[in-house]
Amino acid sequence: PYDKMAAVRSIVLVVLLFALAGVHSLQDGVQASQCYYPGVVAVIFPPNNLLLSTGIRVNGVLYLPEICGAGIDFALEDFPLMMVYGEGDKNVTIPMYSKGTYVDGVFQMTIPEPMVTDCNSEAILYNSSMTIDETTCQIAGYGGNIAELTKIYDGVLNAAPITKSTSASCCQMIYKSLNNEEQGLITDTTTPLNCVSSSASVCGMGDLGDPVYCTNTLGERVVMGLAASAPCYSGNTFVLHDLTDRSPIFKFGLST
């Protein structure tokens, strides 16, 4: 049976190892405005603004990948954290002892304090009534253009286009993630997963949780998934937590 507490302990250990090894970033991305990526947020450690994870907020709920959520749950036992958003000048405190839950392997935590309305509203999740323009899909995150020994949050968002991955490369990357052969760790084998490839690369804990956005026919940028692995090779395939309710149009990334 799936032992959630044992999984959390394993994940926390990996998070701490990430912190010791250094937090890397979205390599080969291009600086972008947060206004174009609704709901993208960063979770930071306030004393020094250390970036812990990228994620999204949807209807007052913070979404993070499993590994980051477990580490944040652990950290909140000792100190508060902060969710930052907008152009980097807006934030919400996450109080000590706040607790989240896991839904299909994705960490979700209710953040009661409302976001200040600006160009960056809360995220919209894909649903089956939407038609997606698959040529518009991008990944966005708060890492820099190069790998860094540590990542201090600076409010700079980077983005890069994504493309379809092959079924073979997707299966290979999922296998590696489930067996902790890549940066990132997925312990719940029942969680919905997907893959994409990109000219950029997710390179470590700070950009785990980078959301993938595609534009629908209404012109809305909607979220399809969150980065769950960090192979750190530009042009490579990486794993996503699938937020499309297993939509067949997004199987192995994009259908075209």
RAVEN-V445288 format. One record per helix or strand of 3 or more residues. SS is the DSSP state (H for helix, E for strand). FROM is the first residue (numbers start at 0). LEN is the number of residues. If there is no record, write none. Layout:
BEGIN
SS_FROM_LEN, SS_FROM_LEN
END
This chain:
BEGIN
H_3_18, E_29_3, H_33_3, E_39_6, E_49_9, E_60_5, H_65_10, E_80_5, E_89_5, E_100_3, E_105_5, E_131_10, E_156_7, H_166_12, E_192_6, H_204_3, E_210_6, E_220_7, E_236_6, H_247_3
END
